[in-house]
Amino acid sequence: MAKIFDHHKVSMGWIPTNSHWRNLRKACVMEIFAQQRLEATQALRQTKVQELLDYINQSCKSGAPIDVGQVVFTTTLNAISNTFVSIDLAQYGSNLSHEFQHLVYCLAQEAGKPNLADFFPALSLVDPQGIHKRTRIYFAKLFGIFDGIINERVQLRASSKGPKASNDVLDSLLTLNEEDNSKISLRDIKHLILDLFIAGIDSTSSTVEWAMALLLHNPEKMVKAQDELEEVLGNNGKVQESDISKFHYLQAIVKETFRLHPPAPFLVPRKAVADVEICGFIVPKNAQILINVWAMGRDLSIWPNPNLFMPERFLEHGIEFKGQDFELIPFGAGRRICPGLPLANRMVHLMLASLVHNFAWKLPDEMKPEDMDMEEMFGLTLHKAKPLQAIPITSL
């Protein structure tokens, strides 16, 4: 499915570790996810999270349940779209938000399906499961959105009336493209934005939804998280990104969520560029490699009581998820580690802390925590099989 529109020849996630990959990676690190860049866009993320809280406050008046994954998806989508292209791409409950979420979810599902054509290349022309056909439709719709945004910005920059520079990612990438001997083409920019939108929005929103589901499934853990947030912030304090380092228990909740429900259960597939021996096993050249971080997170030899939600385990051990501790690598490790980790780290903690601190939550229809559906739906990313519905209450 990654071969649609030759995406596998351009995408930073799929191309080999060559000079072109290094150029794309450098652009990401320097122009998007650098510490200075993230600090400069902190107020933007704060604004989008406040819009989420305002929307939920309005929803509290009806007493009706909300789709937690949907509202978090919209918040993440708008935070990222404003960072990249300075516009909101959706409104809460809008058709566009639902359509964008549907496209991203469908792409993740198609990417995660075993595809006969991957095992028997002769079948690729036949596309027996229709994966190629459906994925082409999803890609075309997303590229249609991004093409329109990029073309409009290029025309504005070419016009004497248009702004020559702004603080968003697209302008930075276009500036790189306009340099002499530029190593970043407009085609690269389009495919890079597709990668960043799909990977950034889907993984962030699904992690927050899973964390909220786990807390509602384990109400005593929710109380501990709320107590910590109140102790650090007070009753009326707003959650700031600068506070994240003080939320020790909340950070443990996020780590435990990554362990049980990693956003990409098999990471991104890799290919061996040469025969290599690892722990007595020969991995042949050109073999496709899948890293099963979902199974690693439930390995009894690594984690005591692996199927239990126990954030406390991370208070006892200083394990991080940033690629150094191989027990927990939801973003991968090494030079191919996800470049968006710094932004995802901020977004997940900021949204989760804000949802937990500003509202009490209960399950609809007098459902008991033990009756919650916690089944997973596998794909390139890991979603809840049944979206989380919960009722927010304004006062804790």
Buried (B, 14 or more C-beta within 10 A) or exposed (E): BBBBBEBBEBBBBBBEEEEBBEBBBBBBEEBBBEEEBBEEBBEBBBEBBEBBBEBBEEBBEEEEBBBBBBBBBBBBBBBBBBBBBBEBBBEBBEEBBBEBBEBBBBBBBBBBBEBBBBEEEEBBEEBEBEBBEBBBEBBEBBBEBBEEBBEEBBEBBEEEEEEEEBEBBBBBBBBBBEEEEEBBEBEBBBBBBBBBBBBBBBBBBBBBBBBBBBBBBBBEBBEBBBEBBEEBBEEEEBBBBEBBEBBEBBBBBBBBBBBBBBBBBBBBBBEBEEEEEEEEEEEEEEEEEEBEBBEBBBEEEEBEEBEEBBBEBBEEEEBEBBBEBEBBBBBBBEEBBBBBBBBBBBBBBBBBBBBBBBBBBBBEEEBEEEEBEBEBBBBBBBBBEEEBBBBBEEEB
